[in-house]
């Protein structure tokens, strides 16, 4: 049992953090360059020292218990404080390569501030950024083409992840006209594997409203233009509804949209040399996006870098 005055091994916490991110002891062994048995022993030792069950072991890997979730938050804060302290008194800079995936709908906001700031803070890190639909980003994570990604909702086969914020998807139509009342609803959407496209089609199908995708583009700006010019209606984050559009809802005869969640996901395995860099970017994304999303740049930009 852990007693007051005892010292907890930070390496156990680092291993636990990787286990929590990957959901796999085997993947952790690869990242931490240890044997599977060594990783298992470390986790058992950590549970013994804290006298609490941290992991639920199952056929598909491991998941965190409630105590494990609590420890993860505390461990991340402790490790961040430790690493920040060390970096302030060390000439060593973070290096490695980070492959980040972000939904195209939020690329402009993240590129305006967060990612340039990260590159300025860590010039030794090679940052590769990919924008795509959430479904394709999920496939990139599973194929290890990405190290971490911001993904909307439970994209195909992607489980877990850290909740960052709750987007507010709404029906959007042109400021003038009544396209939403047409017998066959004309939609402007992203290609398949886009959660907002899925939200629109699921809601209309459930309401037995016929629809047709008359405009499909990977570009959010093209989709917005198709809505503004009166070609179609679509589903956008409320913050993206411009003066040339208007938000629509049940009062306009459109079905309600289900809730959506934006989550931060890590690849199951990350190169050991890049792990600190990946975690540094993940922490900045948490700071900037948790609970608020990428929109409030007026208050965020005024803050001094930590």
Phi, psi and omega in degrees: 000141181283127183247155176302132182098345177285160180247127179268130182292120180296332179294328175296320179292323178295318178296316179300320180299318179292320177301315181297321181288320186270333184070020185210130175290324180295316178295323178296320178301322179292316182292319185272359179056048177232167173282160179300319180295325179293319178295316179299318180294322178298318181291322177294321179296318180296317179295323180292315182296324181270351180055048180206149177276123184256332187232143169254121183264131181219178183295337182257012180127210181234149174232158182277140169283177176301320177294324178295320177299317179296315180297322181301314179298316181291320181294319179299317179296318180295315181293324177296315180297318179298310184293324177296317179299314180297318184295329180292336181247018181229146176277352183288134178247153177296143177219184181110183183240134178238124179252107186253138174244134178224146176298141183302328182298336185246008184296316184301315183294319181288327180285338180293329191218301192296307185291318174301323179295320178299316180295325179291322179290325187232073183295343180277355181265134174270113182255122175247123183244132177239132173251140182191182172289157183298323179298318179288326175296321178299318178295324177296322176295313182295328180273003179063027172274346177233152176265324176205159182205150168267121187233135177275131176059189179276086179295154189324108173075007182259120184247164176073219183091161180261124178294127177260304178204169178253105177298163180240078179291138178223157169290136178231133177228172177296154182300328179243151177103173183222052180301329183292348180264358182292153183300320175245111187291122178276126184246143167251120189217166168280169176297177178305157181079015173261124181302323180292324174298317180295321177301315182295311184292321179297316182295316181291319179297318181295327179273001181059041175258118177297144179214162178213132176279099182269347178218122181231129181207149173282346183268123177296326181292324177292319178297317179298320180295322178296326177286314183300322184275001174086018177285322190199173169250168180201184175247122180230161167296140183306327181293344182265357180288117185268176178295341178271005179236174166217144178285140181242155179208199183300330178295341177263007178088010179261146182289153178294148177261140178287163182291158181227151181229138173258126184233154175261123181240142174255151170295154182294330174227139180229137180305134184304322182293337182260351185305313180297323180292319178297317180293325178296317178291320178300319181294321178295321177296321176299314182299319186276331191249337187300122175079346186234339185078188188266018192264329191275062183286339181297319179276325183290319185293338182282346182279143178284144177300140179278000000 
